[in-house]
Amino acid sequence: MTAINFVGLGAIGLPMAIQLARAGHDVTGVDPIPAARDRAESEGITAVASISDAGAADLAIAMVATPDQLEVLITQAADSVAGQTWVIMSTVGPEALVAQSKRLQAAGATIVDGPVTGGVARASIGDLVIFASGDPDLIAEVSPVLSVLGTVRIVGTRLGDGQSIKVVNQHLASVHIVAAAEALSLARSLGLDEAAVLDLVGPGAAGSWMLSDRGPRMLLGTDAPVMSTINIFVKDSGLVSSAAAAVNADVPLLKAAQERYLAAEAAGLGLRDDSRVIETYQA
C-alpha cells in the first residue's frame, strides 16, 4: 500500500483515484470544488480542499486542469514536498512542466512527467496510456502504482518529453474531432442520414477513433452526455499552438481546429461535451 495525495478530482481524475483506492492504496483526494469532494467521499475516498490539508504521503499525483492551476498547487505544497515523489499527469505542456518541476526539485521532491490519454471511459477501467519521462529508476519505482491506471509507456529521460508526446497526441485529437464534426455536417448538408453515414464510413479507411467515439454523441444534440468538455480542447489546442510556436513548427490544421473550439466556447458551449463543436457548423 502506498499513501497517495491525488490532486484533481474531475471527470478523469476521480475515476483514476477510485482505481488506486480499489487497488488498496491509501488515497486522499484534493480538490477545491465542494461537489468534486462530495463525489469522491461518496466513493469512499477522503477528500480535502487543499494540498496543505492532505497530510503526509509517499506519492503525490497531479491531475489539475491547467498550467496556472499546477503553479498554484506547487506554491501551496512547496513547504511540505521534501522526500516526496510527484507524478504530474495533467496536460500542461512541456514549458510549464519543466518550470514547475524545477520548483519541486528545489524544494526536495523528485518528479515523473506522466500525462495520460484515453478519456473518461478508459480512466474508469484502468486502461489509460501514460506517457512517462524522467529518471528511469524513478519511473520503475512508481510504475507498480501507475500500472493500476493503465499502460506506462516510457518516452524519454528528460522531464518534458512526456508532455511533448501529449502535445502531439492532442494535436491529432483536436484535429480529428473537428474533422468528424465537419464530415457529419457535410453529410447533413448532402441530405444524408448521419447515423447511416457513421455506420458506412466509420469502419473503413476514412474512419478514426474520434469519429467512432464522438460521432454518435454529435448526433444527440446540445445536451449530449459530457465526457470531455469544449473547454478542455480550448486549453489543449492552445497548449499545442504555444508549443509549436516555441519551436517554430507550422501547424495550420491545428489552428483551424482551434478556431472551431474557440467559436464553440464563444457560443456558450464551453462546459458542453467536446462533440458539440459540430454546432459551429450547424450555425
PyMOL commands that set and color helices and strands:
alter all, ss='L'
color gray80, all
select helices_A, chain A and resi 13-22+34-42+51-53+67-80+94-106+119-123+136-146+161-189+194-201+209-218+230-246+252-266+274-282
alter helices_A, ss='H'
color red, helices_A
select strands_A, chain A and resi 3-7+26-30+46-48+59-62+85-88+110-113+116-117+128-133+150-156
alter strands_A, ss='S'
color yellow, strands_A
deselect
rebuild
show_as cartoon
